[in-house]
Amino acid sequence: MKHWRIFFLICSLFHFLSNEIQAQSPSSILDKAIQLAEEHGQAIGSFKIRVKVQEKARFTKVIGIGKKRLAFKEGIQEGQWYGNQTVSEVQVGHLNQLIHGIESVQTFHKKYSKPTLFLWPDLYQDYVGTSCVSPLNYQAKSYYQYNFKGDTLVDGKWCVQFQVEPKIRRDRLFKGILTLDGEGWIVRFEGAVFADAIDYQLDLLNQAFQGKWIPKSGHIHMIAGLLGSQGEYVWDQETVGKPEEWKMDPRLFVEPTNVKETLNISAVAFDETFANQFLTNLHGSLLRKWKQRPTSNLVMIDSVYYKSKQESTVLDPSFFAEVPGMKQKEVVIDSFKVTPFNPSQLILSKSFFFGEFKRDYYPFEIYYKSPVFDSNFNTVEGFVANSGLVFRKRWSRYHMLEAEVLGRRAFGINRNSGLLKLRYRADSYDLLLSNGDYVAQYNPENTISPEMNSLSTLLLKNNQMKIYRSQFTTLNFTKRFSARFFLKSLVEYSERSQMDNTTDYYWINFLNREFQPNNPINAEYKQAGFATHQSFITQLQLGFRPFLTQSYRANTRLSDWGSSPLLLAKYRAGWKDVGGSTTDFNQIELSYLHNIELNPWIKMGLLINAGTFIGNKPSYFIDYKHYNGTLNLIQAGEMLASHRLVGYYQNFTNGSNQRLNVNHYANSTAGNYVEALSFFQFSNLWLKPLLGMKKLYVKEVLIANANYVQNQNLMYNELGYGLDGVFKIFRLEAIANFINGQFSYIGIRVNINSRIRIGNIPD
């Protein structure tokens, strides 16, 4: 009788499952999953889990001198893993609002490490990670083909599986196997996606808990390359024990009021290791990109505290197993390793650290600036060498007192000059006092690289950089009230003197050119050169990001720089009769700068400047509004920071020799002006799909620029096309330009590849 009851129950169960399956077709379950994705994402929370997180990285291919540096300076071989393991208790309010109780952090081949925090890519969002289109995007069926594979049992629950394939050949689209339960919850996703030149392999497995499916174990494998070197990063995560219900107190995830925010980050002179940078950058990318939930309207908050010592999981040696057959070598990566002094270290610039190490900085540093890579050539001074010493006293990584002495030797005119700087940097402000006898460029804000000007001068007979002598005292003050609002100011008193070309030395007689004078003129300013005079100038600039969104990690505020445009207002003035000053002008400029992701495959950068001079016209060409800044044959830097207006493309053009010698300052003005620069970057547009360059990560760019100069009755336009990421190094651009509606010429330029950065971060 008992066996008949069991048989009856089994038959009833199969009958129930059969009816359930018939009632819910796979396509209806998929539709339900897409329809309820946002609701399911919001529902995952109010539980507590104990988690073991492991991360590791290694270089699989290193080219050139980098291989020796890794081996001898950092102790890292190709194929050698390094990383850490973190065990923590995680209280989950939502997938991006968590409290981490750190139990232990254990390192492998590393000396210093931070805990690796729990994260879980939220596929319920429309876009996940680096703007990748989720398989449950509200328009998912426009992007993906779902092929039913069959049903399966997971944790005793009936589920269905789909093979997910992109309908179009693009990056940022997932492919893999998606497992759903009958209510449309994600049970597992095994797949891959390619985004930002990184291959991601994912395996995300959930577990049933109180009618929901919450994280159980996750694996992300990233493969990336830079300038020919290749590396990989692995993130592994698994829950230890059973999840528990946690009564979430909403007050725990209110935006903190007393938070730390590093606002005054300058160039870090620490001699950090490649290895730690590689691991830190990829880990940071996972946190920033894959943990954000932009459509949830919930601020990302990670609270971190260290629990009293408990029994922790032993470091798993199998996770860090080396490549079979590789010669083993005991190493410890130390980001701040101090090597014994050797005279050969003076060949290149180098930092020397002193004092007791304080977690992430040394209290004293002497930075030596070598003349080897700080030498150049110009037609005024001939060959020039610079060398200097910088002394830094640190109280924290970005809080320091800095004193600099810099010397300059101009061999062509047998002249020595130099400058002194005293600088105090704190977390939110920066005060700099400078004094010296040095050279200055006509364009102080978008200066031309002296090194690249040397190549242009010696190889192309194109002396772009125009300089004058300045005996000056300058006070700069920058105050960042928050990530949204900052102020920059300058006060400068100087004696400015004309300098003239003294040499016509060159290496290649390119197109039989003649060098241009060092004192430029144009239609508005027709007098070459100027008399030595005194100048007193002040400048005030305000910056504001009105719509900036922010998140919080361990009581530290982080900013999503691409969430808001940057608005700038600048007032620059020359004050006559102050200390004998003869400069007399008032310039006002308003700027709008925004880098935007229009969709996962199109990014846009936009910069608009509008300005004018009020009252007296500047007496000296130095004080005019100048364009073009970093004019070079090979250009590095952000695309919108690289102004590309009149005369920008004279290095290689198919016009006449006269056009090849366009005056770099031809459209500098003392009147009204408006310039608009735009740059569109496409993952797939026209040429790339035809050439099949998806895996090469070559992107196409469109350029549209305009400049209006009232005093010259000039309307200048540019339209251009380019390839970004050729050989992962170069950006190639071809630009057609038009003057007052008439075609002028086409210019071609080679650039160092610079990915469009989503965000507007001032220096």
C-alpha angles and dihedrals in degrees: 000000000000092000091051090054091051091048090049091051092050091050090048090050093051090046090051093047090046091053090044092053092046091048091051117044117196090250092053090051090051091049090050091050092053093043095049098037095109092045092050092048091053092048097058105098147069096086138109127221138173110231138192112204123187127185130180139168138189142176111245095181129018123179133204124346091346090079092057091045091053093047101043106025100034103022094232124138127200109273095019116134125221131173145101146262125228128192117195145156109240125201108199120207092165130338090272099035111070144150114216119201103194113215101172143350118199124183133210118205089344133104100200128030143166122219117271107234126221114259135168124197105235108223090179088077120090090235124026134184116349092004092294116164109249118230085236095050112144088247093036095133089061089060105031142050113215116205115189110234101180142272131290143177120249119180087346093304126120113244139172129224130214131191105226117208129172115246092211133044102250140121121248091050120114127228126188145076120319119196119198133180122226092272095053097258117147109248098172142348122197112179153101141248135186118218136153092001090303126117112216123197113190136188112176117177123186132197131217115256127164095334094315136087112237132179118292108159134351138187128189122179118190127191118191141161139202127192093338097316118112132204143164136216128201127197118189126181134175136168118243113216127342126324119249133209114256124196102225117217107210089211089069091069101045112125107272117248102201101048135153117242123178102215103158103060111159132176106308110229095189111123095235123180123255088229097059092042090053093050095041094049095049093044090048090049091055091051095045099041109026097040099050117103102195097176096048096074087221120129112236108246127176113181113194129193134158116242124215110275113284136172102289133196114267116248106267106233093191091065090060097041112150126234109284112259095017115135106252119232127177108234139166120200109224114184092198102039112161113213124202115265117267125176089232088068088073092067091078131030112275144170122231116200129206139181134036114327113248106202097274105012146034116235094229132040136173112197116198117206108208121212090220095085097020097067128104146159132240134167092247103052102017112217114004133192127194127194133169152158127233121196118199130188111193130199091175134353095280099023111086150132112233132192121185133189116189127183127196127196118195104195096186094062098025092237131145121203138157149156143234125220132190115188135178117193124188132172094275108016142044126203120190129181117188134181130175156108105259145128124275133194125238089239106054098178102045101031122184116245108254090212094053090042087056091057092045091049098045098038103030104023088236111134099190100164115086116194142179135190117264125189098190153164114202134182118196123186126183123183122185108195090182139329086278100052134034140162130211125188138178136191117186133177116184148153108232122202133186120248125197136202112275102176140038094195117149141159100216124031091221111196088336089277127177118229114251120239117267091232106066128207135187141176092291098041113038102165112094114221131356141238120261108268145163120256133194113187134172130188133189124187128182123195127194134179104194100185103035114150121206142191135198134233122179091341091309120121117229125191132218096218094191094059095081140032118243114239117199131190119187132186118187123178141177113213116214120217094011102132090342093307117165097188113110121173144110120213126186123189133177122195138189119196125178135159110197138184103221090183135333091285104037127062124180133197121197130185124176123181124182124175149149144188118247122208118345121030113241112268095212130055089225089071097052123107106268130195138195098050108176097036107172143141090237111033128194126187143060113330095236093043087058102077110209107189135128113346094010097121103044094117096077117014137138094230133095125300089254090061089047087063098050110161108255090217096042094124102035106135146194093200141059118324140172124189128181123189123185133177127186121195119198129192089203126012123132117315101033098063090048093052094043094232098150096118091044087063092224110162128198122232134199120200127200120174136167137184129188120195111183099195091055096039087234130157108179124185136181132194119185147169129204148165117237121202101024104174083354088279113068139058116204120200135184116191131189113202132198131199115206089340096310120115112247111176145304121257129198124203137182115215136184105251111260117178114226106259114218101225142052108244116171120217 
